Amino acid sequence: MFKSSLARYLPILDWGRSYNRDAFSNDMIAAVIVTIMLVPQSLAYALLAGLPPEAGIYASIVPIVLYAIFGTSRALAVGPVAVVSLMTAAAIGNVAESGTMGYAMAALTLAALSGAILLVMGVLRLGFLANFLSHPVIAGFITASGILIAASQLGHILGIKTHGHTLPELLMSLLHGLGEMNLYTLVIGAGATGFLFWVRKGLKPLLRGLGVSPKLADVATKAGPVAAVVATTVAVWGFGLAERGVKIVGDVPQSLPPLTMPDFSPDLISALFVPALLISIIGFVESISVAQTLAAKKRQRITPDQELIGLGAANIGAAFTGGFPVTGGFSRSVVNFDAGAETPAAGAFTAVGLAIAAVALTPLVYFLPKATLAATIIVAVLSLVDLGILKRAWGYSKKDFMAVATTIALTLGFGVEIGVSAGVILSILLYLYKTSRPHIAEVGLVEGTQHFRNIKRHAVRTEASLLTIRIDESLYFANARYLEDHLYNRVLQDCPVRNVVLMFSAVNEVDMSALESLEAINTRLGEIGIKLHLSEVKGPVMDRLKRSHFLDELTGEVFLSQYDAMAALTEILPDSGKRPSLTAA
């Protein structure tokens, strides 16, 4: 019992027992490829978060190791990602000025809060809360965030200072700064951006055409950002472009992640709690989506609640080692998977590679232009932008279109926190509106069968004295009165009705408010000489009804099937011989 409980919280005990030489070889190859990709990416995402470049590397070492111990995905690569880095900058930019000690301290505190929230959610098995973020809201938020991130990096491409966390603010600061544009920076930034776009689309086909093996061509494509880093760094160093206004990374400490302590002052915690909650949920949704997609390809299993614990541990690790909030990244995880990673040990080996880079290679990036890092970010995030979701949502559901469009507009216009918060609230309101007006169909018997279908869609058999209503939604406080009004309006139109049957085949829940409505319906129909019956009631619903007085006071009966109800209550069918049943359908 103790061992199984321990294995639940330490998945490493599961896959670690079967670890072998083949898995080690595959994990090492994947780690080398991912490390090559992560070095420039980590520096770039630290820049996006408004932090020193080394913070990106620090946030990619200990968190990866902790996730390898506590996480359940065998391919997920944890570290800084674009959307979370943007949300980090937006959150801590409200409490401290970028470049100050307080700013870095706020980033640590944000990571600690995010980690604590994720851990608590995991222990309490609250992963279902992420379901309140609907796909339209997530798609809209990620698309808007991609646009915001790309816009925020244009200043680095042009060599001008920009500020703001909304699209109007960023665009205005870009327009005001155009007169200070640095031509050398523009050439480097535009060249790096164009090169990286070409690498993504054209390098692999070119290499395959030259006879290069698929695996080597894939590795070369993934190493494209490294080539851009090397080329532009050499160019800045060789031509002395730093003296001509090109902004460079500069000194990066040669050290392993330091031991740091977040600031747990009540004022800072209260200021950062809501952003930390949003970052936790957004990061978890992004991470679990990637993890489940990759796991399904190998028929592996992901435990969402344990993933919360793994991501929580990773964020707490980042908080105490000089980092900032992290989560599972899409691009690096796909690269990790495609490179053949067998177990989370690949992440641990990646951490070792990054640690070596932090100690030995940081002097080499002294002349690395920030424009190249901005180009890396722009190319990465533009793949997240999917404006086609607006067209697809409009064609499928106007309500989903409203959720997408509102999330995009508010995120661009008012920032990431307001955008995603409004998106969540709008999704819940739209759901409540939809379920408060459930689809209610009058049904009849399809000739030659025992099936009942909507009289407006099918040629069916009905009886004037019998009204059968199928309710296609659970009954709860928001829609109980709607059912009452719909039923009264229908009954008043048809005087011959003597029996009403509520077909409960789609009803999974009846709450107290709905129960009171059913009692009211039963009473009012009884007063005008109409009996109320139920059919096809599900077991859990019947169990709940039995604990009330409703069944005792019901003027009609409960039927096992709608066919039995029609046979018993009309003369157009022979009586099936089955009497009404109070057992579950």
N, C-alpha and C positions, 0 to 999 in steps of 0.2 A: 504493500500500500504506500509506504513512504517512498519507495523507489519510483513508482509510477507517478506520484505527486511531484517528486523532484524532477522527473523527466519532462513533465508538462511545462514547468517553468524554466528548464534548462534543456532545450532541444538538442544542444551539442552532445548530450549523453546518448541521444538516439542515433544521429548520423555518425558520431565519432566512433562508435563501436565497430562499424563496418568500413571504416576508412582504410583504403589500401593504396598501393603504389600507383595504380592507374589513375585513381582519383587525384592523388597528389600531383601527378604529371599534368593532368588537364587543368587543375586549379592553378598551378604555377604559370602555365601558358596564358590563361585568362588574366591572371594578376598582372603579368608584364604588359599585356595589351591595355588593360584598364588603367594601369599606372601612367603609361605614356599619355593616355587621353586626359587623365585627371589633373596632371600638373598644371597645364595652362588653364583648364576649366576651373580648378579650385581658386587660382589667383583671380580669375575673371569674376567669379561669383562673390568673392570677398570685396572686390571693387564695386560690384553692384549693390552690396549691402552697406557700402560706405565705410568699410573697415580696412585695416592694413592688409596687404596681400597675403602675408604669412597666416592670417586668421583662416583663410580658405584651406590651406594645407593642414593646419592644426585641427580644423573641423572635419577633416577627412581621415584622421588616423585612429584615435581612440574610439570614436563613435562606430567605425567599421568593425573594430574588434569586439566591442560590446554587442553589436547586432549579431555578429557571428555566433556569440554565445547564447543569446536569448531569442533570436529571430527564428522563424520557421521556413522562410524562403531560401532556397538553395542558389538562387541567382540574383536576388535583389542587392544592388550596390547602394549603400547609404552614404550620404554626404550632403554638401550644399547643393541646392537646386535653384533654378532661376526664380520661380514664383515665390518660394519661401524667402529667398534673399531679398526680393523686392518688398515683401511684406515686412521683413525685418527692418529694412531701411525706413519704411513708412512708419512703423511702430516706434522705433527708438529715436527717429528724427523729431518726434513730438516732445521728447523729454530731455534730449541732450543735443549739443551741436556736433556735427560730424567732425572727426579728427581729434576730438578731445578724449581725455581719460574717462569721463563720464559716459561718453557714447559707447566705448568698448565695454565698460562695466554694465551698461544697460543691455548690451547684446548678450553678455553672459547670463544676466538675470532672466532675460527673455527665453534663452535656451533652457535654463533650469526650470522655469515655470512651465514651459511647454512639455519638458520631460516629466515633470510631476503630474501634470494633467493626464498625459498619455498613460503613465503607470497606474494612476488611480482608475482610469477607464478600463485598463486591461484587467486589473485585479477584480474590479466589480463587474467585469464582462459587459461593458457598456458600448461595445463596438457598433451596436445597432444605431447609435445616435448619429453616426455618419450618414445613415440613410436619409436623414432630413435634407441633405444636400442632393437635390435631384440632378440627373444628368444634364438637363438644359442649363441649370444654374452653373454646374461645374464647367461645362463647355463654354458658356458665355464668359465666366470669370477667367478661365485660362486664356481664351482668345483676347479679352481686353487686357489682361496682364501682359501677354506677349507684345501687344502694341505699345503699352506703357513702357515695358522694359526696353524695347527697341528704340523708342523715342528718347528715353533717358540716356542712352548711350551715344546718341548722335553728337552730343557736345564733345565727347572724347574723340569721335571721328573727325570733327571739324577743328578741334583744338581750342574750344571756347568753354567757358563755365556756364553750366545750366543749373537750375534749381526747380523744385516743385515735385509734387507727388501725383498731380493730375495732368491729363493731356493738355488742357488749355494753358496751365502754368508752364509746362515744359516747352510748348510751342512758342509761347510769348518770350520766354527767356532765350530760346534759340534765335528768334527774330532780332531781339535786342543785341545779341552778341555776334551777329554775322560780321560786323565791321572788324572784329578782333580775330577773325578766322586765321589759322596758321596753315599756309599752303603745304609745308612739309608734312605736317600732321595729316592733312587731308589726303595727300598722296599715299602715305603709309596706310591710313585707315581704310580708304576706298580700295586700295590695292589688296589689302589683307581680306577685306570683305568679299571682293570679287573672286579672289583665289579660293577662299573657303567654300563659297557657293559652287564654284567649279569642281572642287575636290569632291563635294557631296554628290554631285550629279554626273560629272564627266570623267573623273580619274579612274574609277574602277572599270568602266567599259574600255577606256583607252589601254589600260594595262592588260586586260583580258585579250584585247585585239593584238597586243604585242606578244602574246603567248605566256604571260605570267599566270601562275596557278591561282585558282580562285581564293585560296586561303591567304596567300601572300598579297594579292591585290586588295583583299578586304583589310588586312593589317595596314597596308600603305594608306588606304582611304581613312582609316581611323586615326592614323598618325598625321593627317593633314594639318591640324592645328599646331602640332609640334614643329612642322616644317615652316609654317608661317611665323611662329615665335622665333625660331633660329634665324630665318632670313631677315626679318625686320630688326631683330636685336643687333645682328652683325652690321646691318645698314646704318643704324643709329650710331653705333660705336665707331664704325669706319669713317663715316662722313661728319662726325661731330655734330649730329643733329640736335643733341640735347642742348647745346649752346645756342641753337637757332629756334628755340621755343617748343621743341617736341617734348611732351611730358613723358617721363619714364617712371618705372616702378621704383628704382633707387635701391637703397640698402634694405635687404631682407635678412633678418637674424638667422644665423646658422645654428639652429638648435632644435631639439625635440620639443614637442608641445610642453609649455610650462604648466605648473600647478597654479591655478587661478581660483579666486573665490568670488562668486557673484555677490551683488549687493541686495540683501534681503530687507531693506528698509520698507516699512509699511506703505509709504507714499509711492515709492517706485513700483512695488508689487501691485498696488491698486491701479496705477496708471497703465501697467503692462498686462494685467490679467486678461482682459477681453481680447487684445491682439494675440496673446499667447494661446488662448482658447481657439481662436480662428485659425492660427497657424497650425495648431495640433490637428484640428479636424481636416483642414485642407491637405496638410501633409499626409495624414493617414489615408484619406481617400485616394490621393495620387499614388501612394506607396502600395496600398492593397490592390488597386486596379492593376498595376504593373506586375505585382507578385503573383496574383491569381492567373493573369494571362500567361505568364511564363511557366508557371507550375502546371497549367493545363496541358501544355505542349509535351510534357514528360509524364503526365498522369500522376503528378505529385499533389500533395495536400497542403493547403495553407490554413493556419488557425488564426482567424482575425484577432481574437482577444489576446493571443500570445504575441501577435505582431505589434499590438499596442504596447506591450511590455518591452519588446525588443527596441522599438522606436523610442520609447520613453527612456530606456537605459542609454541609448545612443545620444539623446539630447542632453541628458544629465552629464554624460561623459564629455560632451562638447563644452558644457558650462564650466567644468572644472579644469579644462585644458586649453583655454584661450580661444574657443571657437564661437559659434553662433548656431541658431536652430538648423537642424538637418532633417532629411527624410530620404526615402528611396527615390532615386532619380530614374526617369524613363530611359534616357539615352544611354547612360552608363550601364544600367541593368541589362538592356538589350545587347550592348556590346559584351558584357560579362557572359551572358547566356550564349550568344553566337560564338564566342571564343572558346566555349566548351567547359565553363565552370560546372563542377559536379556538386560541390558543397559550399556552405558559407565560409569554409577555410580559404576560398579564393579571395574573399574580402579581407581576411586577416593577412594574407600574403601581400595584397595590395597596400595595406597599411604599412607593412614593412618597407615596401618599395617607396612609399611616400615619405616615410621616416628617413630613409637614406637620402632622398632628394632634399628634404628639409635640412639635413646636416651638411651634405656635400655639394649640392647643385645650386643653392640659392645665390651665390655670388655671380653665377652665369646669367641671372635675369636682371642684373643691375640696370642694363641699358634697354631692357624690354619696354617698348612704347605702350602706354596705356591704350592707345588707339587699336593696337592688335588685340588686346584683351576685350575691348569693346566690340571689335569685329567678331570675335569668338562668341560673345554673348548674343549679338544680333542674329548671327546665322543659326545659333542653337534655338533661340526662342521663336523665330519666325516660322519654324516648322510646327509650333504649337498653335499658331493663328489659323482659325478655321471659320472664316466669315460665311462659308457655305452652310453652316448650321442654321443661319437665319432663314435661308430659302427652304431648307428641309423642314424646319420647324413650322414655317408658315403653311407649307403644303400639307403637313400631317395634323397639326393641332395649333389653333390660334392661341390657346392658353399657354402652351409650351413656348410659342414664339414670343409671347409677352414676357415670360420669365427670362428667356435668353436676351431679348432686346433690352429689357430693363436692367439686367445685370451688367451687360456690356456698357450701356449708357452711363449708369451710375458709377461703375468702376473707372471709366475714362474721365468722367466729369468731376467725381468727388473723391476718388482714391479707392484703394483695394479693400479697406476695412468696411467702408460704407457700402461698396458694391456687393461684396459677398454677404454681408449682413442683410441687406435689402433683398438679395436673391433668395436667401433662406426663408425670410419672412414671407416673401411673395409666393414661394413654392408652397408653404404651409397654408397660406390664405387661399390660393387657387385650389389646393386639395380639399380644404374645408368647403369651399364654394361648390366644387364638383360633387362631393359626397353629400352636401346638404340638399342637392337636387338630383337624387339618384334616378337612374333609368327605371321606369315602372311600366310594365307592358301588360296589356290585357291579352290573355292567351286562350287558344282553343285547340281541339284535338285534330291532329293530322290524320286523315282518313287511312284506315288499314294499319295503323300503328297505335302505340300507347304514348306517343310523344306529343307534347304541347308546345306550340309556337305562337309568336306574336301575330295577332289577327291582321295587323297592318302590313305584314311582310309575307304571309302565307295564306293559302286557301285552306281554312280550317273549319271544323265543326263546332258550333256553339249552341247554347240553349238560353232562351230569353230569361228564364227564371234564375239562371246561375251566372254569376260574375266571378271569373278567376283572374286574380291580379298576381303577377310575378314581380317580386322586388329584387332587383339586381344589385343589391348593396346591403352591407350590414346596417342595422338600425341603431342609431345613437342620437344623442341630444341635438345634433345639428340638423338631422333630417326627419326627426319624428313628426313634427308638425306638418311638414311637406307631404308625408304619406297621408296624414289625416285629411288635409285639404283636398288632395287629389282624389281620395276615395269618396268623400262626401259629394264632391262635384260630380263624380261619375254616377253615383247611386241616384242622386236627385234627377238626373237626366233620364233614368230608365225605371219607370214604376213597376214593371213586371218582376223585377229582381226580388227573389225571396231568400237566396243564399249567396253569401260572398265567401270565396276561398282565397286566403293569402298563401301563395305558393312560396315557401321559404327555402327553395333549393340553393339560392345564392346568398342566404343570410348566415353569416358566421358568428354574429354577435348581436345581442339585444341588451342595451344598458338600461338603467333605471328610468331614464327619461322616455325611452322608447317603450318600455313596459307600461308606463302610465298612459302613453298614447294608445297602445293596444287596448288597454282597459277602457279608455274613453271611447274608442271606436266600437268596442263590443257593446258598451252601454247604449250609445246613441243609435247604433243599428238595431239593437233589440227594441228600443222605444218605437221604432217605425216598422216593426215586424220582420226584420231581416236577421237571419242567423249568420254568425261569423264562424268560419272554419279555418283550420290550418292544414297544410299538407307538406310532405317532404321536409320535415323539420330535422335538422342535424342534431346529432347526439349531444354535443356540448351546449347547444341552445336549449334543447329539451331539458337537460339536467338543470339549467338555470331557471327555466319556467316552472319546473316542478317545485322549486323552493319558494314560489310565490302563490298567491291566491288566484292567479289569472286563470289557470286551467279549471279550477273549481267553478268559477263564475262564467266560463265561456259558454255562450248560448248554443254554439255548435259543437263540432267534434274535431279531433286531430286524426288525419288520414296518413297512412304510410306512404301512399303515392297519389299523385293528382288523378291518375286514371281511376283509382279506387273511389276518390271523392266524386268524380263525375258519374261513375256507375251507381253510387249510392244516392246521389242527390237529384238525378234526372231519370227520365224514362227512355232516353234515346240509346242507352247502353244497357246490356244485361248486367244485373248485379253480380259482381265478381265473387261474391260469397265471403270476401274478406271484410271483417268488421273494422271499424276505426281502431287505430292502435296508438297508444301513448308511448310506445317505444320509439327510439330514434330511427330516422330514415337513413 
